[in-house]
Amino acid sequence: MDEIRATRFSPGLRRLCAETLQHGEHVLWQGQPDGVARMMMWRCLWWIGFPWLLLTVVAVRNNWIGQAAQPLVMIGVAMVAAPLVMLLQDLQTLYLITDRRALILRTAWGRQTVSQTSFEAMDAVLEILDIGGGAGHLNFASRQSTRSPDTDYTGRYGFRCVRDAPRVRDILEGARAGTMRRSHTEKAAGLTGVATRNA
């Protein structure tokens, strides 16, 4: 059982979790994306972005470029900022496995979103893609819209950049099979205070 990291976004995530859970629904596991692992996945943008900005500054000072300076600077800033923006989004994301479904909750950028996948809608085989650093993608549905931030370019959907993905897969498989022990739910209740929704 993983705690929500204590950030200024935590209260909003807890409220959204409490509002989302159905009557009698039990949380078996909760966690957040590994923001550092995601940043490391995209660190190549820094390798390009910082030299890009440096060259743009040199070009501006030497009057090599005119009106093109502003868009070139904006491109460089976007490349440098992108991994940090992803980290902020991860801090505003919560993954849940309950005894009924898998949930992805977000409070990013002032918008609350809830994505749910019932056990029946999941693929028969849960896929793990290792991304290094002890993190991986746990895909449990396919042929999903690639517009979702939780879907890759092939339409595979699930928990992105989750720590200890094999353990999370085992919990999800146990939840689907109905074999998860009650103790997981009790631990969840102790950490979140919203592990069971009672009317």
Disulfide bonds with the S-S distance in Angstrom:
none
